Amino acid sequence: MQLPELPSFEPGWVWLVGAGPGDPGLLTVLAVKALAEADAVVYDALVDDRTLRLARPGAVLEFAGKRGGKPSPRQPDISQRLVRYARDGKRVLRLKGGDPFVFGRGGEEALALVAAKVPFRIVPGITAGIGGLAYAGIPATHRDVNEAVTFITGHNVSGEVPDGLDWPALARGAPVLVFYMALKHLAQIRDRLIAGGRRPDDAAAVVSHAATDRQRMIVTSLARLVEDTATAKMEPPALVVIGPAVELAAGLDWLGAIEGRTLDPDPLKLKGRREAG
Ligand code: SAH
């Protein structure tokens, strides 16, 4: 296979790269190249071990994330580390889960590089809210279901449910809502959505460790979301999806099918509805 000519990874540069949701097979060609060539890899908690094993032998691997409930390193510290490695003439790979520009603070780190006059490249990755959900058989859009999808963070800079959001508008704005970082404030999120006009019997799913060896999913309703998530002991990282896209998993859980699950070719029961109508 002849790959297209790729940009060379120059010493003194930082590549800010998305590693996708987990499965190393979802890395981009540029991410694999960066792993093979980097002198220093500064990585997040969400980066899969299998991905880190692709790093060049001899590369410095530096963890820059939350671990065991300890607070994460301050963002300026991470940025300063990137600058220091770059000024030492290293090829610096800043590897982040999913996509660096989707709830990933990639922009903040890149702006610190701009301020320090360190050259950088951004390599997008597959974000968990799209690729992770695809591994659970939940499409971000589906013609019979949604003409819009909204991605929301479940907590803001200070760790609270984002107050700056127009929750009633969110509740009614798009048929499918995808929440990142939502497990901690699930009850508040449920309450705000229902208060904003979202139907309590709307389908809901929680997908944890998507696209990894530990992927798990529960399917429930908005009303039962909090209880069922607790009963199933769902753990972060997890995505929470509200809306009829969840029902499609009965037909599109291709990973489940590999393990023997029978897929329903008409998960939305459209055939029945069309015949009745
Ligand atoms: N930049 C990342 C998101 C970082 S925020 C991206 O584009 O995917 C961290 C949140 O992302 C987690 O709390 C969780 O909601 C979600 N997430 C990331 N990886 C995940 C995975 N493999 N499975 C489920 N959720 C994931």
Residues whose N, C-alpha, C, O or C-beta is under 5 A from the ligand:
A	BS01	SAH	P21 G22 L46 G97 G98 D99 P100 V102 F103 G104 I126 T127 A128 G129 G132 F179 Y180 M181 V207 S208 H209 A210 P237 A238 L239
